[in-house]
Each structure stands twice: as C-alpha cells, then as structure tokens.
Amino acid sequence: MPSPERLVFQQSFEGLIRALGDRLDDSCARQLREAGIDPRGKLSVAYPLEVWVESLKLAASVLAPAATLDDGAEVVGRRFLEGYGATLIGSALLAGVRLLGPHRMLERMTRNLRTGTNYLEARLEQTGPTRYVLTCRPVVVAGFYRGLFAAGLEMSGAHGASVVLMRSAGDAAVYDLSWLPEKGAVKPPEAKAAPPRSPEPRS
C-alpha cells in the first residue's frame, strides 16, 4: 500500500510568509508562485512537501543571501517562530511561552511540530538538568529547526541557549539543545520514603 503524500499545512506557510516580512517584494512573490504558492492570494489548506522545501530555500536565499543553505534556513527558522506566533493558530500555541519555561516549552513545541505537517516525527529526551536531545524525521533542511528551537528557548527565558546539530543520518536529524542553569537554582530534595505502616489489629 503506497504511503500517503507528505503535506505541509497552511499555518506553516503563513509563518514563512511573515518571516519574509518586507523582503517579500514582487520578485520574491513571483519566485514563490513558481514554487507553487501564491503569497498574496488565498493559501490552500495544505501543500506537498516539495513546495515547502523550495519555498524554504527561497526564503533562506532572500533573508541570508551570503549564507549556506543551512545557515540561511536557521535565520528563517528564527523569524518563522515570530511570524508563526502572529497567525491565529500560532498565537494560541505560543501564548504564555515565557510562563511555561524552557522545559515545558520544549515539550509543547515538540508536540506542536506535528500540527504543521502530516508526516513529521519528533522525539525529545532529557539528558541533563538543562540539556535535551531532539530527534526529528524526516528532515530535508536541518538548519531550519536549529533556528526554530533556538528562538523558542530564548522566548521561554532560557539564557545562553544553544542548539547544535549532532548528526544527520538518512532522513533523521539529531540536535543537542541546552542552556545555562538559573543562578541560585538548587536541586529539589529527594522525597523520603514513608516509614512502613504497622499492621492493623484484627477485629
């Protein structure tokens, strides 16, 4: 049985268009239409993955023309989160991010990644007090998620946030996410085991 077509949903393209901001001139709009999306018309509910990849590459070349594709995509990822937060769905998802803090923000954002496509899988594993390993698949342009999560950590109040691509194998990308612990933060005390209860007397 053939696999379902990989689709990227409307809100992801809304975020991408907002990320372009005033760099979305007539030339950029024409190139996006050639890629399969009309940034100045009504967006479809979903587009094939290929349209997203071409649009992302174009946005990277517009926002960071001198950078490599991955570094340019990182710029897009950072600006995407700001733009996505201005959409109807994005504003609801990102509301109160700073109140959540970085730990809960990462858990929420990892789940939210699945709302933008019908195919993306994301797994988050905590490896230290302020360190996580994030595995995403399938990933075509790894730099995009590097920028996306760095911006999310900073929005959540994480200081010294770092997102590093650890390895990329096949269609999977593995990222190391970390930030500096808060000053004066102490490890919560371990819960003490309750003393054993005495047997109740028989009636």
Secondary structure by P-SEA (a helix, b strand, c coil): cccccccccaaaaaaaaaaacccccaaaaaaaaaacccccccccccccaaaaaaaaaaaaaaacccccaaaaaaaaaaaaaaaaaacaaaaaaacccccccaaaaaaaaaaaccccccbbbbbbbbccccbbbbbbcccccaaaaaaaaaaaaaaacccbbbbbbccccccbbbbbbbbbccccccccccccccccccccccc
